[in-house]
Amino acid sequence: MTEQQLITGCKASDRRAQRAVYDRYSPVMLAVARRYTARDADAEDVLVSAFFKVFDKIGTFTDSGSFEGWIRRIVVNEALMLLRKKHALKHASELADVNPTSFSVPAEAATRLAEADIMNLLDRMPTGYRTVFNLYVIEGYKHREIAEMLGISINTSKSQLILAKKRMREQLAALGYRAG
């Protein structure tokens, strides 16, 4: 089935179309959810609630954007809701007078690390660091958007990113990767 046929089928509550959408997008969306959560079980909970919302709100999807992008946004929002519910974002703090350019991640390190290694490094980060890092670096949100999504200040978002990059750099150095 084409993507448009799947969307049409889901809008008609066709269980086969819903299953096909889940089968097609769940592996990628599970990986998205996993980047925000420290436990596989939490990522699976996010995935289930996100797909429930996808099928419940499919009527609101317009063909003006990417279907996969629409699903991804729902998954990210569900992950953030889980983190808020667990109060995992309450410990975000602001950092004044930090030079963000001093905390760059070595470019060659990213190409040499396997996905599992990157997940392991992200898992070692505090929730606030990991969440802002994912939203900014991977999802491409701006600090203003992140601040609104997480209910924090723009400066807190910026400082969490700076600290996340610093932590990533320290972890990479501990693994033997050096800035080149």
Number of C-alpha atoms within 10 A of each C-alpha: 10 7 14 11 11 18 23 15 18 23 18 13 14 13 11 12 20 20 12 16 21 17 11 13 15 18 11 13 25 19 15 22 26 22 25 27 23 19 12 14 11 17 24 18 15 28 26 17 15 24 21 12 15 22 17 13 12 19 13 9 15 11 9 6 9 11 17 15 10 14 21 21 16 20 25 23 17 22 26 21 15 18 20 14 10 10 11 16 20 14 11 19 17 14 14 10 6 12 9 14 9 10 18 13 21 16 11 12 18 14 9 10 13 11 11 9 12 14 16 13 16 25 17 14 18 18 23 24 25 25 28 29 27 20 21 18 13 11 14 12 16 15 20 14 15 21 18 12 14 20 14 18 17 17 16 21 31 25 23 24 25 23 22 25 22 17 20 24 21 16 16 20 15 10 10 9 18 15 12 7
